[in-house]
Amino acid sequence: MSADNNTKSTTAVFLLTGISGHEAVHLWIAIPLCLTYAILIMGNTGILYIIKTDPSLHEPMYIFLSMLAITDLGLSITTMPTTLRVFLFNSREISLDACFAQVFFNHSFSYIESSVLLSMAFDRFIAIRNPLRYATILNLPRIAKMGLVCVLRGVTAAFPFPFLLKRFLYCGANVLSHSYCRHQEVMKLACADITVNNIYGLVIMLSTVGLDSLLIFLSYLMILKTVLSVTSRTECLKALNTCVSHLCAVLLYYTPMIGLSVIHRFGNSSSQWLQILFGYIYLLVPPLMNPIVYSVKSKHLRARIIRIFVK
């Protein structure tokens, strides 16, 4: 019986889903999807190239922006093969091991991005609270250590997910509602008690995304307190304007991320369309919009981009 179970669990596959009930138009949906992926890859690699080649942009804020761009690229590349395969070729099958690997990388990059956004909030706090010592406090060795902590934290938090999922036997249709694998959804297909997965997933979500969003909120409270103590209204607005890009990046990331997690845990069949919508917003919008927001709001970055196109 045990051998039979093992055979079933190792040969089973999951079925990915594009937009259920609209398979006939998947090819048409694939066109804007391919365009979106192309734009976000070019946008983020362009940001990395400009920051690397322009010594005037070798400042803490732009180094953190480079980390954000790398994380966005990693998150997009992790899900792009299965998403485009489903929409372009209607190839829905994915093996258990491939799905578990995608779960690991997907969640790792998600937690790394959350940590990077927290680091960027700290960067903005130091720049406004103590501008004279800004470059001294956030020097290159310290930024490198912060980046390493972000990576180790994300990888460590997501590392148990594949092993927690691999111990289960999966039976039935094994149909996922997205074109990529996420822990919250895959675990519900197991023919076993998923209490441990539920508890671990909730603890990790609260200790990474939950804690980071709380600390970002507190950092902005301190930034606001510092800015309001400035007597000049012009200086006050100028200081707040430096935070607009980061605030946009935070909202673009946390809103669909938290919404998707809540729907997966507490949603029902009636919230399926909302689940699909949040899934693709979480997947595509932050990596697509972050380079655009920073290019528009950053004068130095915008000037460098204009010079490239003028040439």
C-alpha positions as CSV (number, residue, x, y, z in Angstrom):
1,M,0.0,0.0,0.0
2,S,2.9,2.3,0.9
3,A,4.7,1.6,-2.3
4,D,1.5,2.2,-4.3
5,N,1.0,5.6,-2.5
6,N,4.6,6.6,-3.3
7,T,4.1,5.7,-6.9
8,K,1.0,7.8,-7.1
9,S,2.6,10.8,-5.5
10,T,5.7,10.7,-7.7
11,T,3.9,10.3,-11.0
12,A,1.1,12.7,-10.3
13,V,1.0,16.1,-12.0
14,F,-0.7,19.4,-11.3
15,L,-2.8,21.2,-13.9
16,L,-2.2,24.9,-14.2
17,T,-5.1,27.2,-15.3
18,G,-5.0,30.4,-17.2
19,I,-8.4,32.0,-17.0
20,S,-11.0,29.3,-16.5
21,G,-13.8,29.2,-19.0
22,H,-12.0,31.5,-21.5
23,E,-9.5,29.1,-23.0
24,A,-10.6,30.1,-26.5
25,V,-9.1,33.6,-26.0
26,H,-6.0,32.5,-24.3
27,L,-3.9,33.2,-27.4
28,W,-5.2,36.8,-27.5
29,I,-4.5,37.2,-23.8
30,A,-0.9,35.9,-24.5
31,I,-0.1,38.9,-26.7
32,P,-0.4,41.6,-24.0
33,L,1.2,39.2,-21.5
34,C,4.2,38.8,-23.7
35,L,4.4,42.5,-24.2
36,T,4.1,43.1,-20.5
37,Y,6.9,40.6,-19.7
38,A,9.1,42.2,-22.4
39,I,8.5,45.7,-21.0
40,L,9.2,44.7,-17.4
41,I,12.4,42.8,-18.3
42,M,13.7,45.7,-20.4
43,G,12.7,48.3,-17.8
44,N,14.4,46.5,-14.9
45,T,17.5,45.5,-16.9
46,G,17.6,49.1,-18.2
47,I,17.6,50.5,-14.6
48,L,20.4,48.1,-13.6
49,Y,22.5,49.1,-16.6
50,I,22.0,52.8,-16.1
51,I,22.9,52.6,-12.4
52,K,25.9,50.4,-13.0
53,T,27.4,52.6,-15.8
54,D,26.7,56.0,-14.2
55,P,29.0,56.8,-11.2
56,S,26.8,59.7,-10.1
57,L,24.1,57.1,-9.4
58,H,26.2,55.0,-7.1
59,E,24.3,56.3,-4.0
60,P,22.5,54.2,-1.4
61,M,19.0,55.0,-2.8
62,Y,19.9,53.8,-6.3
63,I,21.8,50.7,-5.0
64,F,18.6,49.7,-3.1
65,L,16.7,50.3,-6.3
66,S,19.1,47.9,-8.1
67,M,18.3,45.3,-5.5
68,L,14.6,45.9,-6.1
69,A,15.0,45.5,-9.9
70,I,17.0,42.3,-9.5
71,T,14.3,40.9,-7.2
72,D,11.5,41.9,-9.6
73,L,13.4,40.2,-12.5
74,G,13.8,37.0,-10.4
75,L,10.1,36.9,-9.5
76,S,9.0,37.5,-13.1
77,I,11.4,34.9,-14.6
78,T,10.3,32.4,-12.0
79,T,6.7,32.4,-13.2
80,M,7.1,33.5,-16.8
81,P,7.7,30.0,-18.4
82,T,4.6,28.3,-17.0
83,T,2.4,31.4,-17.5
84,L,3.3,31.8,-21.2
85,R,3.2,28.1,-21.8
86,V,-0.4,27.9,-20.5
87,F,-1.6,30.9,-22.5
88,L,0.4,30.3,-25.7
89,F,0.3,26.5,-26.1
90,N,-2.4,25.5,-23.6
91,S,0.3,23.2,-22.0
92,R,-1.1,22.9,-18.4
93,E,0.7,20.0,-16.9
94,I,3.5,20.6,-14.4
95,S,5.3,17.9,-12.4
96,L,5.3,17.9,-8.6
97,D,9.0,18.6,-8.3
98,A,8.8,21.4,-10.9
99,C,5.8,22.9,-9.0
100,F,7.6,22.6,-5.6
101,A,10.7,24.3,-7.1
102,Q,8.5,27.1,-8.4
103,V,6.9,27.5,-5.0
104,F,10.3,27.9,-3.4
105,F,11.6,30.5,-5.8
106,N,8.3,32.3,-6.0
107,H,8.1,32.7,-2.2
108,S,11.8,33.4,-1.8
109,F,11.8,36.3,-4.2
110,S,8.5,37.6,-2.6
111,Y,10.1,37.7,0.9
112,I,13.3,39.2,-0.4
113,E,11.3,42.0,-2.1
114,S,9.5,42.7,1.2
115,S,12.9,42.9,3.0
116,V,14.3,45.2,0.2
117,L,11.3,47.5,0.6
118,L,11.9,47.7,4.3
119,S,15.6,48.5,3.7
120,M,14.5,51.3,1.3
121,A,12.2,52.7,4.0
122,F,15.2,52.8,6.4
123,D,17.2,54.5,3.6
124,R,14.6,57.2,3.3
125,F,14.4,57.6,7.1
126,I,18.2,58.1,7.4
127,A,18.2,60.5,4.4
128,I,15.6,62.8,6.0
129,R,16.5,62.4,9.7
130,N,20.3,62.6,9.4
131,P,21.2,63.9,5.9
132,L,24.7,65.0,6.8
133,R,25.7,61.5,7.9
134,Y,23.6,59.7,5.2
135,A,26.5,58.5,3.1
136,T,28.5,57.5,6.2
137,I,25.8,55.5,7.8
138,L,24.7,53.7,4.6
139,N,28.1,53.0,3.2
140,L,28.8,50.2,0.6
141,P,29.8,47.5,3.1
142,R,26.7,48.1,5.3
143,I,24.4,48.1,2.2
144,A,26.0,44.8,1.1
145,K,25.4,43.2,4.5
146,M,21.8,44.4,4.4
147,G,21.4,42.9,0.9
148,L,22.8,39.6,2.1
149,V,20.4,39.6,5.1
150,C,17.5,40.2,2.8
151,V,18.5,37.2,0.6
152,L,19.2,34.8,3.5
153,R,16.0,35.8,5.2
154,G,13.9,35.1,2.1
155,V,15.6,31.8,1.2
156,T,15.4,30.6,4.8
157,A,11.7,31.4,5.2
158,A,10.8,29.7,1.9
159,F,13.2,26.7,2.2
160,P,10.8,24.4,4.1
161,F,7.9,24.8,1.7
162,P,8.9,22.2,-0.9
163,F,9.6,19.6,1.8
164,L,6.4,20.3,3.6
165,L,4.5,19.8,0.3
166,K,6.5,16.8,-0.9
167,R,5.5,14.7,2.1
168,F,1.9,14.7,1.0
169,L,0.0,12.3,-1.3
170,Y,-2.0,14.3,-4.0
171,C,-5.1,12.8,-5.5
172,G,-8.1,14.0,-7.5
173,A,-8.1,16.6,-10.3
174,N,-5.0,18.5,-8.9
175,V,-6.2,21.6,-10.7
176,L,-4.6,25.0,-9.7
177,S,-6.4,28.2,-10.3
178,H,-3.3,30.1,-11.5
179,S,-0.7,29.6,-14.2
180,Y,2.0,29.2,-11.5
181,C,2.4,27.4,-8.2
182,R,1.9,28.9,-4.8
183,H,2.1,27.2,-1.4
184,Q,-1.3,28.3,-0.2
185,E,-3.0,26.7,-3.1
186,V,-0.9,23.6,-3.6
187,M,-1.3,22.5,0.0
188,K,-5.1,22.4,-0.3
189,L,-4.8,19.7,-3.0
190,A,-3.2,17.3,-0.5
191,C,-5.2,14.2,0.7
192,A,-3.9,14.7,4.2
193,D,-4.0,17.0,7.2
194,I,-2.4,20.3,6.3
195,T,-2.5,21.9,9.7
196,V,1.4,22.1,9.9
197,N,1.5,23.8,6.5
198,N,-1.2,26.2,7.5
199,I,0.4,27.2,10.7
200,Y,3.9,27.5,9.2
201,G,2.6,29.6,6.2
202,L,0.7,31.9,8.5
203,V,3.7,32.4,10.9
204,I,6.1,33.1,7.9
205,M,3.6,35.5,6.4
206,L,3.2,37.4,9.7
207,S,7.0,37.4,10.4
208,T,8.0,38.6,7.0
209,V,5.4,40.5,5.0
210,G,3.3,41.4,8.1
211,L,6.3,42.5,10.2
212,D,7.9,44.4,7.3
213,S,4.8,46.3,6.5
214,L,4.4,47.3,10.1
215,L,8.0,48.5,10.3
216,I,7.6,50.4,7.1
217,F,4.5,52.1,8.5
218,L,6.4,53.0,11.7
219,S,9.3,54.4,9.7
220,Y,7.0,56.7,7.8
221,L,5.5,57.8,11.0
222,M,9.0,58.9,12.2
223,I,9.7,60.4,8.8
224,L,6.4,62.4,9.0
225,K,7.3,63.5,12.6
226,T,10.8,64.7,11.4
227,V,9.4,66.5,8.3
228,L,6.7,68.3,10.3
229,S,9.3,69.7,12.6
230,V,10.9,71.5,9.7
231,T,9.7,75.1,9.7
232,S,10.0,75.7,6.0
233,R,7.0,74.4,4.0
234,T,9.1,74.1,0.9
235,E,11.7,72.0,2.6
236,C,9.0,69.9,4.1
237,L,7.4,69.1,0.7
238,K,10.8,68.5,-0.9
239,A,11.6,65.9,1.8
240,L,8.3,64.2,1.4
241,N,8.6,64.2,-2.4
242,T,11.7,61.9,-2.1
243,C,9.5,59.3,-0.5
244,V,6.8,59.2,-3.2
245,S,8.5,56.6,-5.4
246,H,9.1,54.2,-2.4
247,L,5.5,54.6,-1.2
248,C,4.2,53.7,-4.6
249,A,6.4,50.6,-4.7
250,V,5.2,49.6,-1.2
251,L,1.5,50.0,-2.2
252,L,2.1,48.2,-5.5
253,Y,3.7,45.2,-3.7
254,Y,1.8,44.8,-0.5
255,T,-1.8,45.4,-1.7
256,P,-2.0,42.4,-4.1
257,M,0.3,40.3,-2.0
258,I,-1.8,40.5,1.2
259,G,-5.0,40.4,-0.8
260,L,-4.0,37.2,-2.5
261,S,-2.9,35.5,0.7
262,V,-6.1,36.5,2.5
263,I,-8.3,35.1,-0.4
264,H,-6.3,31.9,-0.5
265,R,-6.8,31.3,3.2
266,F,-10.3,32.5,3.8
267,G,-11.9,32.8,0.3
268,N,-14.5,30.5,-1.1
269,S,-15.6,29.4,-4.6
270,S,-17.4,32.7,-5.1
271,S,-14.1,34.7,-4.8
272,Q,-12.4,32.8,-7.6
273,W,-12.4,35.7,-10.0
274,L,-11.0,38.0,-7.4
275,Q,-8.3,35.4,-6.6
276,I,-7.3,35.2,-10.3
277,L,-7.3,39.0,-10.6
278,F,-5.1,39.5,-7.5
279,G,-2.8,36.7,-8.7
280,Y,-2.0,38.4,-12.0
281,I,-1.8,41.9,-10.4
282,Y,0.7,40.5,-7.9
283,L,2.7,38.8,-10.6
284,L,2.9,41.5,-13.2
285,V,2.1,45.0,-11.8
286,P,4.9,45.6,-9.3
287,P,7.8,44.5,-11.6
288,L,6.2,46.5,-14.5
289,M,5.5,49.7,-12.6
290,N,8.5,50.1,-10.3
291,P,11.0,51.1,-13.0
292,I,8.3,53.5,-14.5
293,V,7.6,55.1,-11.1
294,Y,11.2,55.6,-10.2
295,S,12.1,56.8,-13.7
296,V,9.4,59.5,-13.6
297,K,10.1,60.6,-10.0
298,S,13.9,60.5,-10.0
299,K,15.4,63.6,-11.7
300,H,18.8,62.1,-12.1
301,L,17.6,58.7,-13.4
302,R,15.1,60.4,-15.8
303,A,17.9,62.7,-17.2
304,R,20.2,59.6,-17.8
305,I,17.4,57.8,-19.6
306,I,16.7,60.8,-21.8
307,R,20.4,61.1,-22.7
308,I,20.4,57.5,-23.8
309,F,17.4,58.0,-26.1
310,V,18.7,61.3,-27.4
311,K,21.9,59.7,-28.4
